Amino acid sequence: MSSEAVGRHMPPIVSLDDLTAMMAADEHHRYEISPEGVLSIMPPPGYAHAIIATRLTVWLATAGVPADRIAQAVGLRIPGRAGVGGRIPDLVVWSKPQADGVWLPVADVLLVAEIVSPGSEGLDTVTKRNEYAAAGIPQYWVIDQDTAQSVTMHRLAGDRYTVAATMPLAWLLNTSPAEHDLG
């Protein structure tokens, strides 16, 4: 089913259950919703995007972060003033294993990483950064698909993120996750 067909059957107020049903009906798009109810429909990530996510996952696992604390493209329940939204970060690291589910709570999240794709710059660098900070997620990394695959590491300071470091992905992969409070 296409996103257009899904849209024809969309309820006036979309819940996380509705979002789950829309994703099941349309395997060609990723659906997210802000806590304010703003729906985002994105195409699936490309090959370069997937390789960056895989490299980060392998780096974490090789350094000893248990595999049941690392996940790619899993849904998170994002609380906000206007309600609960659902975001699907490219990579999530938890402090402990999670129960199975489609939309997991953010309580034990240590890190959320988003890999910027063409057209998602504003969503990844402004909207999601603000939502993840408001949800209390301690670290938010944004990885650009530029030549260096620049990683900008944000750390929560109060209710906002501050930039802790920016480095090429290759440099990051030569450090230890423990150096970034992920061990």
C-alpha positions in Angstrom: 0.0 0.0 0.0 1.3 3.5 -0.8 1.5 6.4 1.6 -1.3 8.1 -0.4 -3.6 5.1 0.2 -2.7 5.1 3.9 -3.4 8.8 4.0 -7.0 8.3 2.7 -7.8 6.1 5.7 -6.0 8.3 8.3 -8.0 9.2 11.4 -8.2 12.9 12.3 -6.0 12.3 15.4 -3.3 9.7 14.9 -2.3 7.5 17.9 0.8 5.3 18.1 -1.4 2.3 17.4 -2.6 4.1 14.2 1.0 4.8 13.3 1.9 1.1 13.8 -1.0 0.0 11.5 0.1 2.6 8.9 3.7 1.2 8.9 2.4 -2.3 8.6 0.3 -1.3 5.6 3.1 0.6 3.9 6.5 -1.1 3.9 8.0 1.6 1.7 7.9 4.5 4.2 8.8 5.2 7.8 6.1 7.0 9.8 6.7 9.1 12.9 4.7 11.6 14.9 5.7 14.4 17.1 4.1 14.8 20.6 2.1 17.7 19.1 0.6 15.3 16.4 2.7 16.4 13.4 3.1 13.4 11.1 6.3 12.8 9.2 6.5 10.3 6.3 10.0 9.4 5.1 11.4 7.0 2.6 13.4 4.1 3.8 17.1 4.9 4.4 19.6 4.3 1.6 22.7 2.1 1.5 25.2 4.7 2.8 22.8 5.4 5.7 22.6 1.7 6.6 26.3 1.2 6.5 26.9 4.1 9.0 24.3 2.6 11.3 25.9 -0.9 11.0 29.4 0.5 11.6 28.2 2.2 14.8 26.4 -1.0 15.9 29.5 -3.1 15.3 31.7 -0.6 17.1 29.5 -0.7 20.2 29.1 -4.5 20.2 32.8 -5.2 19.6 33.7 -2.9 22.6 31.4 -5.0 24.8 28.1 -3.2 24.9 25.6 -6.1 25.1 23.7 -6.7 21.8 20.4 -6.6 23.8 21.1 -2.9 24.6 21.7 -1.7 21.0 19.0 -1.4 18.4 18.6 0.1 15.0 15.3 1.7 13.9 13.2 0.8 16.9 10.2 3.0 18.0 10.4 5.2 21.0 7.5 6.8 22.9 8.4 10.5 23.1 6.5 12.4 25.8 5.7 16.0 25.3 3.5 18.8 26.6 0.8 18.1 24.1 0.8 14.3 24.2 3.0 11.3 23.3 4.7 11.0 20.0 6.6 8.2 18.3 10.1 8.5 16.8 12.2 5.9 15.1 15.9 6.8 15.7 18.5 5.2 13.5 20.3 3.8 16.6 19.4 3.5 20.3 21.6 2.4 23.2 19.9 1.5 26.5 21.4 1.1 30.0 19.6 -2.3 30.3 17.7 -4.7 28.0 14.1 -3.7 27.1 10.9 -5.7 27.0 9.7 -6.4 23.4 7.4 -3.8 21.9 6.8 -1.4 19.0 7.0 1.9 20.9 9.5 1.6 23.8 9.8 4.1 26.7 12.8 6.5 26.9 13.4 5.9 30.6 16.6 3.7 30.1 17.9 5.3 26.9 21.5 6.4 27.1 22.0 7.5 23.5 19.9 8.2 20.4 21.6 8.7 17.1 20.2 10.0 13.9 21.9 9.8 10.5 20.9 12.8 8.4 19.5 11.9 5.0 18.7 14.4 2.2 15.5 16.2 3.3 15.7 15.3 7.0 18.2 18.0 8.0 15.7 20.2 9.9 13.9 17.3 11.5 17.1 15.6 12.7 19.0 18.7 13.8 16.2 20.8 15.3 12.9 19.1 15.9 14.1 15.7 17.1 17.0 17.3 19.1 14.4 19.4 21.0 12.1 16.4 21.5 14.8 14.1 22.7 16.1 16.8 25.1 12.6 17.4 26.5 12.3 13.6 27.0 15.5 13.6 29.1 17.7 11.4 26.8 21.3 12.0 28.0 23.0 11.9 24.6 22.0 12.7 21.1 24.4 12.1 18.2 23.8 13.5 14.7 25.8 11.9 11.8 26.0 13.7 8.5 26.5 11.9 5.3 29.2 14.3 4.2 32.7 13.1 3.1 33.9 12.8 6.7 30.6 11.4 8.0 30.8 14.0 10.8 29.4 13.0 14.2 28.1 15.8 16.3 27.7 14.6 19.9 25.2 16.4 22.0 25.0 16.0 25.8 22.0 17.0 27.9 22.6 20.0 30.1 19.5 20.8 32.0 16.7 20.7 29.5 18.8 21.4 26.4 21.6 19.7 24.5 25.1 21.3 24.3 27.6 20.1 21.7 30.2 18.0 23.5 32.3 17.2 20.3 32.3 16.9 16.6 34.5 14.4 14.8 34.7 12.2 11.7 33.1 8.8 12.2 36.5 7.2 11.5 37.9 9.0 14.6 35.0 8.0 16.7 35.4 4.4 15.7 39.0 4.6 17.1 37.8 5.5 20.6 36.0 3.4 23.1 32.3 3.7 23.8 33.2 4.0 27.5 35.0 7.3 26.7 31.5 8.5 25.7 29.7 7.1 28.8 28.3 4.2 26.8 30.4 1.3 28.3 
